[in-house]
Amino acid sequence: MRVAIGSDHAGFRLKVVVADHLVEAGHRVDDLGTDSKEPVDYPPFCAAVGRAVVRGDAEAGIVIGGSGQGEQIAANKVHGVRAALCCDEYTARLARQHNDANVCSLGARILGDELALAIVDLFLATRFEGGRHVARLAQVAAIEREECGDDT
C-alpha cells in the first residue's frame, strides 16, 4: 500500500519510527515533511497528506503531531478527507469500519511507539464495512459539498 505521511516538529520522531516500520512491512511511504524537530506549523503538512490521498497518489495518510488533534482538524479541511484521531486500536478499527477514514491522526506526546505502530497496522489492515454506514457517509459528503459551495 502507498501511504503519505506528514508531521510537525512534535511528531517528527514518531513519524520516522512509523515510516521505517511501514517500509519494513513492504509499504511505499511518501514523507511529506517536516524534516526535523525545528518548530513548524502543522497545517501545510497535514493538507499535503490529505491532498495526496484525495488525488489518489496515496491509498491512506498518516498525520502526526503532539496531540494529533490539530493535525486531524487541518487534514479534514481538505475536501474528501476523512481523518480520524486514533488514540487506541479500538478507535482505529472503528474509524475504518464505520467511517471509511482515509487519514489516521496520531499524538506523539500521547502514544508510545509500540501502541502507535499497532494503531497504524490496524488502521491500514481494516476495511470499510459498508452497509448502514454508506448512507451516513453520503450525508457527511453532502454537508461537505454544501459547505464548499458545490451543489453537485
N, C-alpha and C positions, 0 to 999 in steps of 0.2 A: 504494500500500500504506500502511496505517496502522501507524506504528511508535511504541512507547513507549520513552522514553529517560530514563536517570537516572544520576547520578554522585555521588561525594563531592567534596570540595574539590580533591583531587589530580587528578580527572578533569574538573573543571568546564570548563577552557579547551578541551580536546578535545571535550567534549560539545557546546559551542557550535559548534565547527567542523563536527562531524558533523551536528548538527541543521540547520544552514544548508545544508549540502551536500544533505541529504535533501529539504529543502523545494525547493531549486533543481531537483532531479531529479523533482519532482512528487509526492513522498510527503507524507502527512499525519503530522505529528510531535506527539506528546503529551509535553511536557517535564515530568517528574515530580520535578524537583529534582536537586540543590541549585541555589540561585540565586546563588551567589557562591563566592569562594575562601576564605571563612571556614571554619575547621575544623568538620567534622561527622562523625558516624558513618555509615558507608555502608549497614548492613543495612536500615534502613527504606526507603531509596530503591530498593534492589535488589528488595526484597519488593514494593514498589508496582509496579515494572515487571513482575515475574513475575505478579503478580495480574492486571494489566491484560491480559496475554497469555492467561492461563488463562481469564479471564472472556469473552474474545473482543472486548474493547474495542480490542485491537491485534492485528495479524497476526504481529508479531515484536517483540522487545525488544532493547535495547542497554543494557548497564551498563558504566560506565567508572570506573576508579579508578587508583591509582598503578601497581599491577601487574596489576590485573584479577582476581587470584586470589581475594581475599576476596569480591569482588563476585560472582564466579561461584558461590562456595560459598553465599553468602547467597541469591542468586536460586534456586539449586537446592533450597532448603528449602521453597519453595512447591510444593505438590502439583501435579504436571502440568507443571512447568517442566523443560526440558532445556537448561540453559545450558552453553555451551562457551567456554572461554578460547581466543581465536583470536589467535595470535601472527604469523601469516602467511596468505597466500592458500590455501596447501595445507590448513592446519588448518580454515580457514573452510569450504572446499569439502567436506571430509570430514565436518565437523560436521553439515552439512545433508544430504549424500548418504547417509551411513551411520547417523547418529544422529537425524535429523529434529530437530536442535536448533532451539529456538524463541526463544532468547535468546543474543545474542553478547556476550561479555565482552572488554573491551579494556583494556590497560595504557597509560595516558597517559605514564608515565615510561619506557616501553619502546619505544613505536611513534612514528614520525614521522607528521605529518599525512597525507602522501601515501599511505603504506602503510596507515594506519588507514582512510582512505576507500576504498582498493582492497579491503580486507578486508570492510568493510561492504557495498560494492556486490556483491561476490561472494557473501557470505552471503545477502543478500536475493534475489539472482537465481537461486541454486542450489536445485534441487528435490530432495526425498527420493527415493531410488532404489527404495525398497520391496524386493521380493524377499526375499532371505535375511535382510535387516535387520529385517523385520517381526516375526519370531519373537523376535529378540533384544530388541527394544524392548518386546514383550509381557512378556518375563521381567523387564526393568527395572521396568515398570509394576507387575508383581505384587509385586516386592520393596517398591516404594514403598507399595502398599496394605497389605502386611503390617506395615511399619514405622509406618504411620499408624493401624493398628488397624481397617482397613476390609477385611473379608473378602470383599467382593463382587467 
